[in-house]
Every structure is written in structure tokens, then in C-alpha cells.
Amino acid sequence: MQIALISSTIDLASCNIKEQLLANYEFVKLENKFQDNDVYGFLTGNKDIKLYTINSSLVEANNLDNKIKADAFIFLSKHRAEGGRASLTVHPIGNFGKADYGGEDTNLCMSHPILLKNILVELTKSVEPTDYEATLEATHHGPYLEKPVLFLELGSNEKYWKDKSGALILVRSLMQSLEKEFEEPKTYFVVGGSHYNHVANKVLLQTDFSVSHICPKHSFENLNDETLKQALEKSEPKATQVLLDWKGLGKEKQTILELLGKNNVEYERSDQLFKKNK
């Protein structure tokens, strides 16, 4: 399996993460360059990992999969949040609505639920003795790619973008997750809740299931027949059901149930799922 790690020269956290990858793992400089930047390779098990660097914004790197050959892409990025907390985040990408931050309007990218699950599990283990928190974010922003892709982020402000200890936690978690054998889980599309979705985090950390995409409550106005179909199908493996963050649906329960019924999509309620898995 070929995996492309993508860093950016204009992203402070991305440069920090790249530096920790090269300092702590025996990446080999390859003969070819990409955008005049060195390309590095690393082999682990059946994974052929290559580290590329681009000179532009990560969220604007549409169709990068037409220029780099890989089975999956992991973008190494800064995470920005008003609270400025020490955070390590991972999430699928795409836009349920307007593409305000890269990508394409109402177009989701292919997600990789196995990588998403493995990385969050490793991040959560690694942050326990530190001030950092690990969390899954809802699907948002660009770039648009046809291949499976996710973002792995260090944040949430400049202090942490430059923090070598945080970058090292992220790097070790990433590499440990890539060393694992990939087991194919049952996959849900999660609907409801906030941007930092408690139910989706719980699914990845406390069950054998995984997640394709996450549509938070603030994106409900853009959840329709087409984006529902994308969220189920744009995933390797595909999502077989919707998992409703039941409490997080608020007053929209009936509207969402009608949408699922109209499209003959099976669903499960989060409160009932976690009762079964106690």
C-alpha cells in the first residue's frame, strides 16, 4: 500500500511535524523532487510511505492525487481554534456546503475509516501523560482529491504549532498506526452533534466500528439526498449505516429521519448502540 504524507513549507506546524518525522525515523532521501522539495521514503510492513512537501496552502491543493501516485493521502497540518488548547486532531475532509476553505462546493472526499480509527486510537494513548488532548473533528474543508484522504493536525495556536514535543507525539502516533495490520471494520456515517463529535470519538475508541464522515448539526442545512449518498459511498470501506447522535440532533430528529427514510438508509441511534456495547 502506498501512503503519501503531505507537508507544506508555508504551514508552521506542518514544517515542525516534518522535522520530527525526519529526526526520529529513518526516512531515506529519494532521487526525485516535488515542487523543488526533497522527497523521502520509508518502508514498514506492506506500507510504502513517502513524504512530500508542497509550497502552497494544504487546503488549496486540489487534485494533488493527479500529481502524486498513492493509495491514501495524509495531510500534516496546523489546527486553529479560538480556545488555543493543546490539541492533536484527525478528520475526514470535504464540504457539505460552500467551499469556504478549499475543496469544492457540496463535494466530499473519499475517507479512510481504518486509518482514521488507528490514528485516533494511537493519539489517545499517547496524550494521556501530557497536556494535549486528542480528538476527531467533523468533515470540513479542502482540498478536493479522488483518493482516500485525511488531515492530521497540531494546534491550536502558534505556541503549539512550534511545540516539538506535541509534534513528536503526533508523529509517533502516526507511525505506530501505519505499522498496524489494517482490519476492515463496520463503518458508520455519523450525523449530529458538534464539530468535535463526542459520539464519533466514542465509536472509534470504545467499539470495533469506524466512521466514514461526520455531519455536525451546524451543517444540517446542507445534508440532502446527494450529500447523504456521498457520505455513505465516499469511503473505503463504504459506510453501511448512519449513526445518529441522538441527543445531538436536537429538534431536527424528525427532519433527519424523514431524509433517511426517503433514501431507504438504515440507521442506528447512538444511545442504543452504546447500550449494546457496554
SVG drawing of the C-alpha trace seen along z (x, -y; Angstrom):
<svg xmlns="http://www.w3.org/2000/svg" viewBox="-40 -33 59 40">
<polyline fill="none" stroke="black" stroke-width="0.4" points="0.0,0.0 1.4,-3.4 0.8,-6.2 1.6,-9.9 2.3,-12.2 1.9,-15.8 3.6,-18.8 3.7,-22.5 6.5,-25.0 4.1,-27.8 2.5,-25.9 4.5,-26.3 3.0,-23.2 3.5,-21.1 7.2,-22.1 7.5,-21.1 5.8,-17.7 8.0,-17.0 11.2,-17.8 10.2,-15.3 9.4,-12.6 12.9,-13.0 14.7,-13.3 13.1,-10.2 12.5,-7.8 14.9,-6.6 13.4,-8.2 15.6,-7.9 16.0,-10.9 14.9,-9.8 16.3,-10.9 13.2,-12.7 11.9,-16.1 8.4,-17.5 7.9,-21.3 11.7,-21.6 11.5,-19.9 13.2,-16.7 11.0,-13.6 11.6,-11.0 10.7,-7.3 10.1,-4.8 9.0,-1.2 7.1,0.6 5.5,3.9 3.5,3.7 3.3,-0.1 5.4,-2.2 5.3,-5.7 6.5,-8.8 6.9,-12.3 6.2,-15.1 6.4,-18.9 4.4,-21.5 4.9,-25.2 1.2,-26.3 -1.7,-26.0 -2.6,-22.5 -6.4,-23.1 -6.0,-24.6 -4.0,-21.6 -6.9,-20.4 -6.3,-17.3 -2.9,-16.6 -3.6,-12.9 -3.2,-13.6 0.4,-14.5 1.3,-12.1 0.7,-8.3 -0.6,-6.9 -3.5,-4.8 -4.1,-7.2 -3.1,-10.7 -2.4,-12.2 -2.0,-15.9 0.2,-17.2 -1.3,-20.5 -1.8,-23.2 -5.0,-23.2 -6.5,-26.6 -9.2,-27.1 -10.2,-30.2 -9.7,-28.4 -6.0,-27.8 -5.8,-24.5 -3.1,-21.9 -4.8,-19.6 -4.0,-16.8 -6.8,-16.2 -7.6,-14.0 -10.6,-14.2 -12.1,-13.3 -12.4,-16.2 -14.8,-17.7 -17.6,-20.3 -21.3,-19.6 -21.9,-23.2 -19.9,-26.0 -16.2,-25.5 -15.0,-28.5 -11.7,-26.8 -10.6,-24.9 -12.1,-21.9 -15.3,-22.0 -18.8,-23.1 -21.1,-20.3 -18.4,-17.7 -16.9,-15.3 -13.6,-13.5 -13.0,-9.8 -12.3,-8.9 -10.2,-6.1 -12.0,-4.9 -9.3,-2.4 -6.6,-5.0 -8.9,-7.4 -9.6,-4.9 -6.0,-3.7 -4.6,-7.2 -7.1,-8.4 -6.5,-5.3 -2.8,-5.9 -3.1,-9.6 -5.4,-9.0 -2.9,-6.5 0.0,-8.9 -1.5,-12.1 -2.5,-10.6 0.6,-11.8 0.6,-15.3 -1.4,-18.5 -2.5,-17.6 -6.0,-16.3 -6.7,-14.0 -10.0,-14.4 -11.8,-13.7 -13.3,-16.6 -16.3,-16.7 -15.8,-16.6 -14.7,-20.0 -12.5,-22.0 -10.4,-21.1 -8.5,-20.2 -10.5,-18.0 -9.0,-14.7 -10.4,-11.5 -8.2,-9.2 -8.8,-8.5 -7.5,-11.4 -7.5,-12.7 -6.0,-15.6 -3.8,-15.2 -3.3,-18.4 -1.2,-20.0 -2.7,-23.0 -4.4,-25.1 -2.3,-28.3 1.2,-29.3 2.6,-28.3 1.7,-24.7 2.4,-24.8 6.1,-25.3 6.0,-22.8 8.4,-19.9 7.0,-17.7 3.5,-17.9 4.8,-17.3 6.7,-14.2 3.5,-12.8 1.7,-13.2 4.5,-11.7 4.9,-8.6 1.1,-8.1 1.0,-8.3 3.9,-5.9 2.6,-3.4 -0.8,-3.4 0.8,-2.8 2.7,0.2 -0.6,2.0 -2.3,4.5 -5.4,2.9 -8.6,4.7 -11.8,3.7 -14.4,2.5 -18.1,1.9 -18.4,-1.8 -20.9,-4.4 -21.7,-7.9 -22.3,-9.9 -25.0,-12.6 -25.5,-15.2 -23.6,-16.8 -20.9,-19.4 -17.7,-19.9 -15.8,-17.9 -18.2,-15.0 -18.4,-13.1 -20.3,-10.1 -17.9,-9.7 -14.9,-9.7 -16.6,-7.2 -17.3,-4.9 -13.7,-4.9 -12.3,-4.4 -14.8,-2.1 -16.2,0.1 -14.9,2.2 -16.7,-0.2 -15.3,-3.1 -16.6,-6.3 -16.6,-7.5 -17.8,-11.1 -19.3,-13.3 -22.1,-15.8 -22.4,-18.1 -25.6,-19.9 -24.4,-23.2 -24.2,-21.5 -27.7,-20.1 -29.0,-22.7 -26.6,-21.1 -27.4,-17.5 -29.6,-16.3 -30.1,-13.3 -26.8,-13.9 -24.5,-14.7 -26.1,-11.8 -25.2,-9.5 -21.7,-10.8 -21.1,-10.4 -22.1,-6.7 -20.3,-5.9 -17.1,-8.1 -15.3,-5.8 -13.0,-2.7 -14.8,-0.7 -18.1,-2.2 -20.4,-3.1 -23.3,-0.6 -25.4,-2.7 -26.0,-6.1 -25.3,-6.5 -27.5,-9.2 -26.0,-11.3 -29.5,-11.1 -29.1,-13.8 -27.0,-15.9 -29.9,-16.0 -31.8,-18.4 -35.1,-19.5 -34.0,-18.1 -34.7,-14.5 -37.8,-14.2 -36.3,-16.0 -33.3,-13.7 -35.4,-10.6 -37.5,-11.6 -34.4,-12.1 -33.1,-8.7 -36.5,-7.1 -36.9,-8.7 -33.5,-7.3 -34.0,-3.9 -30.9,-4.3 -30.7,-2.2 -29.7,-3.9 -28.9,-3.3 -29.3,-5.6 -26.2,-6.3 -27.9,-5.8 -29.0,-2.3 -25.6,-1.4 -23.7,-2.1 -26.1,-0.2 -25.5,2.9 -21.7,2.4 -21.4,2.0"/>
</svg>
